[in-house]
């Protein structure tokens, strides 16, 4: 369900469906592997993610914090309207850099 690819030195993780309690553990393992591999430059490509529940939001915040502790960044890309609304209503959107797509997010690391 979750896949990791590289764009230069940037890890891009993507998946489909909903980011909920049922599948947070598999994504957490993949993201933590990226975080623990040096100074993380990590993008979650959300194009195929239908929605986030509270467990999914908590995972996003945990990974953001882990990246920050290691001097890295965790960015979100390709959010659909519902996911963006969920982030805004919960006041979590302000804690992330949000991009239209993973290419733009990965390119932002070079700036």
N, C-alpha and C positions, 0 to 999 in steps of 0.2 A: 504494500500500500504506500509506503514512504520510500523515496529514492533520493540519493545524494549524487550530485554532480559537481564538477569544478569548473569555474570560469577564471582561469589564471590562478591566483592565490585565494580566491573566494569560494567558500563552500555554499552551494545552493541546494536546499532541501525542498522537495515538492511531494505532493500527495493529493489524494482525492477523497471525497466524502466529507464528513464532519469531524472536527477536532473536538472530541468528547471524552468523557471518562473512560469509555470502552477502548479507545485506541491511543490514549495519552502515553502509556508506558512504552509502546513501540517507538513512538516519535521521540520521547524523552531520551531513550537509549541512543538513538541516532544523533540527536542534537548534542547530547553531552559528549559523545565521541568527537564531534567537531570542536566543541569548546575546549576539551582537554588536549587538543593537538596544537600547542603553541598559542600564539596570540590570535584569537578567533575573529574571523571576518566572515560573517554568516548571514545568509538571506533565506527566509522562508517564503517560497513562492506559493501564494495562496490562491492562484487562479482556479484551482479545482476543489478548493475547500468550501463547502456549502455554508457552514456556520461554526461558531465556537460556543461551548458551554462554559460553566464556571471553572471546571477542571482544565479545559483548554486554555482559558485566559490565565489561570494560575501558572500553567506550564510556560506560556509565553513570557510572563513576568520573571519566572525563575531563570529561564535561559538568558533573558536580557541582563539580569543581575550577574549571572555567572560570567557572561562575556565581559561586562564592565569591570568586574574584579580582576580579570586577566588582561585588561587594557584593550579589549576588542569591542566590536559592535555587532548587534543583532538587528537586522532590518526586515521589514515585511513588505512584500510586493504583490501586486495583482489582486488586491482585495475586492471582492464583490460588494455590492451595496449593502447587503445584510450584515456581512462581517464588519464592514466599516461602521455601520450604525451601531453594532454591538460594542465595538471599541470606543466609539464616541459616547454612547449612553453610560458606559461604565467608567468613563474618564480615563481610559487606558491609552487611547490613540495618541495623546500628548507625550507618552513615554517612549514612543517609537518613531523612527524615521520611516515614512511610508512612501512607496514608489509605485508607479503604474505597472511596471513589469520588472522581472528579475535582472534584465540587462541594464536598465537604468540604476537599479539598486547596486549591482556589482560595480558599475562604472563610478558610482559615488565614492567608493573606497579610494579611488585614485586621486581624488580632489584634495 
